[in-house]
């Protein structure tokens, strides 16, 4: 069940590790990926792994990227499995 809205507003490195989103910044935080409904990347000083992005799309988690003024600028959308047939 996805109920968390995760907002990354400072520089950090995000990656995937055994079912968890791992946020490495000033401190390391692990969030179970099944709990996440939306991930908002507010900072332009964030790096992500391609494997994490792949796992987020598999779980149909919305990912929104913001520009330097913290305005939403783009969204990660999967090609398959995210539409009604």
C-alpha distances in whole Angstrom, upper triangle without the diagonal:
4,6,9,12,15,18,21,24,27,28,26,25,21,21,18,19,17,14,14,15,19,20,24,26,28,26,23,20,17,13,11,10,6,6,8,8,12,15,18,21,24,27,29,29,26,26,23,24,24,21,19,19,19,16,14,15,14,11,12,11,14,17,20,23,26,29,32,32,28,28,25,27,25,22,20,20,20,23,21,18,17,19,20,23
4,6,9,11,15,17,21,23,25,22,22,19,19,17,18,17,13,13,13,17,18,22,23,26,24,21,18,15,11,10,8,6,4,5,5,8,11,15,18,20,23,25,26,23,23,21,21,21,20,17,17,17,14,12,14,13,10,10,9,11,13,16,19,22,26,28,28,24,24,21,23,21,18,17,17,18,21,20,17,16,18,19,22
4,7,10,13,16,19,22,24,22,22,19,20,19,20,20,16,15,14,17,18,22,23,25,23,21,17,15,12,11,10,9,6,6,5,8,11,14,17,19,22,25,26,23,24,22,23,23,22,19,19,20,17,14,16,17,13,13,11,12,14,16,19,21,25,27,27,23,23,21,23,22,19,19,19,20,24,23,20,18,21,22,25
4,6,10,13,16,18,20,19,19,16,17,17,18,18,15,13,12,15,15,18,19,21,19,18,14,13,9,10,9,9,6,5,5,7,9,11,14,16,19,22,22,19,21,19,20,21,20,17,17,19,16,13,16,17,13,13,10,11,12,14,17,19,22,24,24,20,20,19,21,20,18,17,19,20,24,24,22,19,22,24,27
4,7,10,13,16,18,17,18,15,17,17,19,20,17,15,13,15,14,18,18,20,19,18,15,14,11,12,11,12,9,6,6,5,6,8,11,13,16,18,19,17,19,17,19,20,20,16,16,18,17,13,15,17,14,14,10,10,10,11,14,15,19,20,20,16,17,15,18,17,15,15,17,19,23,23,22,19,22,24,27
4,7,10,12,14,13,14,12,14,15,17,18,16,13,10,12,10,14,14,16,16,14,12,11,9,11,11,12,10,7,8,6,5,6,8,10,13,16,16,14,15,14,17,18,18,14,14,17,16,12,15,17,15,14,11,10,10,10,12,13,17,18,18,15,16,14,17,16,15,15,17,19,23,24,23,20,23,26,29
4,6,9,12,11,13,12,15,16,19,21,19,16,12,13,11,14,13,15,15,15,13,14,12,15,14,16,14,11,11,8,6,5,6,7,9,13,13,11,14,14,17,19,19,16,15,19,18,15,17,20,18,17,13,12,10,10,10,11,14,15,15,11,13,12,15,15,14,15,18,20,24,25,25,22,25,28,31
4,6,8,8,10,9,13,15,18,20,19,15,12,12,9,11,10,12,13,13,12,13,13,16,15,18,16,13,14,11,8,6,5,6,7,10,10,8,11,11,15,17,18,15,15,18,18,15,18,21,19,19,15,14,11,10,10,10,13,13,14,11,13,13,15,15,15,15,19,21,25,26,26,24,27,30,33
4,7,9,12,12,16,19,21,24,22,19,16,15,11,12,11,12,14,15,14,16,16,19,19,21,19,16,17,14,11,8,7,5,5,9,9,9,12,14,17,20,21,18,18,22,21,19,21,24,23,22,18,17,14,12,11,10,11,11,11,9,12,13,15,16,16,18,21,24,27,29,29,27,29,32,36
4,6,10,12,15,18,21,24,23,19,16,14,11,10,8,9,12,13,13,16,17,20,20,23,21,19,20,17,14,12,9,8,6,8,7,7,11,13,17,20,21,18,19,22,22,20,23,26,24,24,21,19,16,15,13,12,13,12,13,11,15,16,17,18,19,20,23,26,29,31,31,29,32,35,38
4,7,10,13,17,19,23,22,19,15,13,10,9,6,9,11,12,13,16,17,20,20,24,22,20,21,18,15,13,10,9,7,8,5,5,8,11,14,18,19,17,17,21,21,20,22,25,24,24,21,20,17,16,14,13,14,12,15,13,17,17,18,18,19,20,23,25,29,31,31,29,32,36,39
4,6,10,13,15,19,19,15,12,10,6,5,4,8,9,9,11,13,14,17,17,21,20,18,20,17,14,13,10,11,9,10,7,5,7,9,12,15,16,14,15,19,18,17,20,23,22,22,19,19,16,16,14,15,16,15,18,16,18,18,19,19,19,19,22,24,27,29,29,28,31,34,37
4,7,10,13,16,16,14,10,8,6,5,7,10,11,10,11,12,14,16,16,20,19,17,19,17,14,14,11,13,11,11,9,6,5,6,8,12,13,11,13,16,16,15,18,20,20,21,18,18,15,16,14,16,17,17,20,18,20,20,20,19,19,18,21,22,25,27,27,26,30,33,36
4,7,10,13,13,10,7,6,5,6,9,13,12,10,10,10,11,13,12,16,16,14,16,14,11,12,10,13,12,13,11,7,6,5,7,10,10,8,10,13,12,12,15,17,16,17,15,15,13,14,13,16,18,19,21,18,20,19,19,18,17,15,18,19,22,24,24,23,26,30,32
4,7,10,10,8,6,5,7,8,12,15,14,11,11,10,11,12,11,15,16,14,17,16,13,15,13,16,16,16,14,11,9,6,5,8,7,5,9,11,10,11,14,15,15,17,15,16,14,16,16,19,21,22,24,22,23,21,22,20,18,16,18,18,21,22,22,22,26,29,31
4,7,7,6,5,6,9,11,15,18,16,13,12,9,10,10,9,12,14,13,16,15,13,16,16,19,19,19,18,14,12,9,8,9,7,5,9,10,8,9,12,13,13,15,14,16,14,17,18,21,23,25,27,24,26,23,24,21,19,16,18,18,21,21,21,21,24,27,29
4,6,5,7,7,10,12,16,19,16,12,12,9,10,10,10,13,15,15,18,18,16,19,19,22,22,23,21,17,15,12,11,13,10,8,12,13,10,12,15,15,15,18,16,19,18,21,21,24,27,28,30,27,29,27,27,25,23,20,22,21,24,23,23,23,27,30,32
4,6,9,10,14,15,19,22,19,15,14,10,11,9,9,12,14,15,18,19,18,21,21,25,25,26,24,21,19,16,14,15,11,11,14,14,11,13,16,14,14,17,17,20,20,23,24,27,30,31,33,30,31,29,30,27,24,22,23,21,24,23,22,23,27,29,31
4,7,9,13,16,19,22,19,15,13,10,9,6,6,8,10,11,14,16,15,19,20,23,24,25,24,20,19,16,14,15,12,10,13,12,9,10,13,12,11,14,13,17,17,20,22,25,28,30,32,28,29,27,27,25,22,19,20,19,22,21,20,20,24,26,28
4,6,9,12,16,18,16,12,9,6,5,4,5,8,10,10,13,14,13,16,17,20,21,22,21,17,16,14,13,15,12,9,12,13,10,10,14,14,12,15,13,16,16,19,20,23,26,27,29,25,27,25,26,24,21,19,20,20,23,23,21,21,25,27,30
4,6,10,13,16,14,10,8,6,5,6,6,10,10,9,12,12,10,13,13,16,17,18,17,14,13,10,11,13,11,8,10,12,10,9,13,14,12,14,12,14,13,16,16,19,22,23,25,22,23,21,22,20,18,16,18,18,22,22,21,21,24,27,29
4,6,10,13,10,7,6,5,7,9,9,13,13,12,16,15,13,15,14,17,16,18,16,13,12,10,11,13,12,9,12,15,13,13,16,17,16,18,15,17,15,17,18,20,22,23,25,22,24,23,23,22,20,19,21,21,25,25,25,24,28,31,33
4,6,9,8,6,5,6,8,11,12,15,15,13,16,15,12,13,12,14,13,15,13,10,10,10,11,15,14,11,13,16,15,14,18,19,18,19,16,17,15,16,16,17,20,20,22,19,21,20,22,21,20,19,21,22,26,27,26,25,29,32,35
4,7,6,5,7,9,12,15,15,19,18,17,20,18,15,16,14,15,14,15,12,10,10,11,12,16,16,13,16,19,18,17,21,22,21,23,20,20,18,19,18,19,21,21,23,20,23,23,23,23,22,21,24,25,29,30,30,29,32,35,38
4,5,6,8,11,14,17,18,22,20,19,21,19,16,16,13,14,12,14,11,9,11,12,15,18,19,16,18,22,21,20,23,25,24,25,22,22,19,19,18,18,19,19,21,19,22,22,23,23,23,22,26,27,31,32,32,31,34,37,40
4,7,10,13,16,19,21,24,23,21,24,22,19,18,16,16,14,16,13,13,14,16,19,22,23,20,22,25,24,23,27,28,27,28,25,25,22,22,21,21,22,21,22,20,24,24,26,26,26,26,29,31,34,36,36,34,37,40,43
4,7,10,13,17,18,22,20,19,22,21,18,19,17,18,17,19,16,14,15,16,18,22,22,19,21,24,23,22,26,27,26,27,24,24,22,23,22,22,24,23,25,22,25,26,27,27,26,26,29,30,34,35,34,33,37,39,42
4,7,10,13,15,19,18,17,20,19,17,18,17,18,17,19,16,14,14,14,16,19,19,16,19,21,20,19,23,24,22,24,21,22,20,22,21,22,24,24,26,23,26,25,27,26,25,24,27,28,31,32,31,31,34,37,40
4,7,10,12,15,14,14,17,17,14,16,15,17,17,19,17,15,15,15,16,19,18,15,18,20,18,17,21,22,20,21,18,20,18,20,20,21,24,24,25,22,25,24,26,25,23,22,25,26,30,30,29,28,32,34,37
4,7,9,12,11,12,15,15,14,16,16,19,19,21,19,16,16,14,15,18,16,13,16,18,15,15,18,19,17,19,16,18,17,19,20,22,25,26,27,24,26,24,26,25,23,21,24,24,27,27,26,26,29,31,34
4,6,9,7,8,12,12,11,14,15,18,19,21,20,17,17,15,16,18,16,13,15,16,14,13,16,17,14,16,13,15,15,17,19,21,24,25,26,23,24,23,25,23,21,19,21,22,25,25,24,23,26,28,31
4,6,6,7,11,13,13,16,17,20,22,24,23,19,19,16,17,18,15,12,15,15,12,11,15,14,12,14,12,15,16,19,20,23,26,28,29,25,26,24,26,24,21,19,21,21,24,23,21,21,24,26,29
4,5,5,9,10,10,14,16,19,20,22,22,18,18,15,15,15,13,10,11,12,9,8,11,11,8,11,9,12,13,16,18,21,24,26,27,24,25,22,23,21,18,16,17,17,20,20,18,17,21,23,25
4,6,8,11,12,16,18,21,23,25,25,22,21,18,18,18,16,13,14,14,10,9,12,11,7,10,9,12,14,17,20,23,27,29,30,26,26,24,25,23,19,17,18,17,20,19,17,16,19,21,24
4,7,9,11,14,17,20,22,24,24,21,21,19,19,20,18,15,16,17,13,11,14,14,10,12,10,12,14,17,20,22,26,28,28,24,25,22,24,22,19,18,19,19,23,22,19,18,21,23,26
4,6,7,11,13,16,19,21,21,18,18,16,17,18,16,13,13,14,12,9,12,12,9,10,7,9,10,13,16,18,22,24,24,21,21,19,20,19,16,15,16,16,20,20,18,16,19,21,24
4,7,10,14,16,19,21,22,19,20,18,19,19,18,15,14,15,13,10,11,12,9,8,5,7,9,11,15,17,21,24,24,20,19,17,19,17,14,13,14,15,18,18,16,14,17,18,22
4,7,10,13,16,18,19,16,17,15,17,17,17,14,12,14,13,9,11,13,11,9,6,5,6,8,11,13,17,20,20,16,16,13,15,13,11,11,12,14,18,18,17,14,17,19,23
4,7,10,12,14,15,12,14,12,14,15,15,12,11,13,13,9,11,14,12,11,7,6,5,6,9,11,15,17,18,14,14,12,14,12,10,10,13,15,18,19,19,16,19,22,25
4,6,9,11,13,11,13,12,15,16,17,14,13,16,16,12,14,17,16,14,10,8,6,5,6,8,11,13,14,10,11,9,11,10,9,10,14,16,20,22,21,18,21,24,27
4,6,8,9,8,10,10,13,15,16,13,12,16,16,13,15,18,18,16,13,11,8,6,5,6,9,11,12,9,10,9,10,10,10,11,15,17,21,23,23,21,23,27,30
4,7,9,9,12,13,17,18,20,17,16,20,20,17,19,22,21,20,16,14,11,8,6,5,7,8,9,5,8,8,10,11,12,14,18,21,24,26,26,24,26,29,33
4,5,6,10,12,16,18,20,17,17,20,21,19,20,24,23,22,19,17,13,11,8,7,7,7,9,7,10,11,12,13,14,16,20,22,25,28,28,26,29,32,35
4,6,8,11,15,16,19,17,16,20,21,19,21,24,24,23,20,18,14,12,8,7,7,6,9,9,11,11,11,12,14,15,19,22,25,27,28,26,29,32,35
4,7,10,14,16,19,17,17,20,21,20,22,25,25,24,21,20,16,14,11,11,10,9,13,12,15,15,15,16,17,18,21,24,27,29,30,28,31,35,37
4,7,10,13,15,13,13,17,18,16,18,21,21,21,18,17,13,13,10,11,12,12,15,13,15,15,15,15,15,15,19,21,24,26,27,25,28,32,35
4,7,10,12,11,11,14,16,15,17,20,20,20,18,17,14,14,12,13,14,15,18,16,18,17,16,16,16,15,18,19,22,25,26,24,28,31,34
4,7,9,7,7,11,12,11,14,16,17,17,15,15,12,13,12,14,16,17,20,18,19,17,17,15,14,13,16,17,20,21,22,21,25,28,31
4,5,5,7,9,10,11,13,15,16,17,15,16,13,15,14,17,19,20,23,21,22,20,19,17,16,14,16,16,19,20,21,21,24,28,30
4,5,5,6,9,10,11,12,14,15,14,15,13,15,15,18,20,22,25,22,23,20,19,16,15,12,14,13,15,17,18,18,22,25,27
4,5,5,6,9,10,11,13,14,14,15,14,17,17,20,23,25,27,25,25,23,22,19,17,13,15,14,16,17,17,18,22,25,26
4,5,5,6,9,10,11,12,11,13,11,14,15,18,20,22,25,22,23,20,20,17,15,12,14,13,16,17,17,17,21,24,26
4,5,5,6,9,10,10,9,10,9,11,12,16,18,21,23,20,21,18,17,14,11,8,10,10,13,14,15,14,18,21,23
4,5,5,6,9,10,10,12,11,14,16,19,22,24,27,24,24,21,20,16,14,10,10,9,11,12,13,13,17,20,21
4,5,5,6,9,9,11,11,15,17,20,23,26,28,25,25,22,21,18,15,12,12,11,13,13,13,13,17,20,22
4,5,5,6,5,8,8,12,14,17,21,23,25,21,21,18,18,15,12,9,10,9,13,13,12,12,15,18,21
4,5,5,6,8,9,12,14,18,21,24,26,23,22,18,18,15,11,8,7,6,9,9,9,8,12,15,17
4,5,8,10,12,16,18,22,25,28,29,26,26,22,22,18,15,12,10,8,10,9,8,9,13,15,17
4,6,9,11,15,18,21,25,28,29,25,25,21,22,19,15,12,12,10,13,12,10,10,13,15,18
4,6,9,13,16,19,23,26,27,23,22,19,19,16,12,10,9,8,11,10,8,7,10,13,15
4,6,10,13,16,20,23,24,20,19,16,17,14,11,9,9,10,13,13,12,10,13,16,19
4,7,10,13,17,20,20,17,16,13,14,11,7,7,7,10,13,14,13,10,13,16,19
4,7,10,14,17,17,14,14,10,11,9,6,5,8,10,14,16,16,13,16,19,22
4,7,10,13,14,11,10,7,8,6,4,7,10,13,16,18,18,15,18,21,24
4,7,10,11,9,8,6,6,5,6,8,12,15,18,20,21,18,21,24,27
4,7,8,5,5,4,5,7,9,12,15,18,21,24,25,22,24,27,30
4,5,5,6,6,6,9,12,14,18,21,24,27,28,25,27,30,33
4,5,7,10,10,12,15,18,21,24,27,30,31,28,30,34,37
4,6,9,10,13,16,19,22,26,28,31,32,29,31,34,37
4,6,9,11,14,17,20,23,26,29,29,26,28,31,34
4,6,9,12,15,18,22,24,27,28,24,26,29,32
4,6,8,12,14,18,21,23,24,21,22,25,28
4,7,11,13,17,19,22,23,20,22,25,28
4,7,9,13,15,18,19,17,18,22,25
4,6,10,13,15,16,13,15,19,22
4,7,10,12,13,11,14,17,20
4,7,9,10,8,10,14,16
4,6,7,6,9,13,15
4,7,7,9,12,13
4,6,7,10,11
4,6,8,9
4,7,9
4,6
4
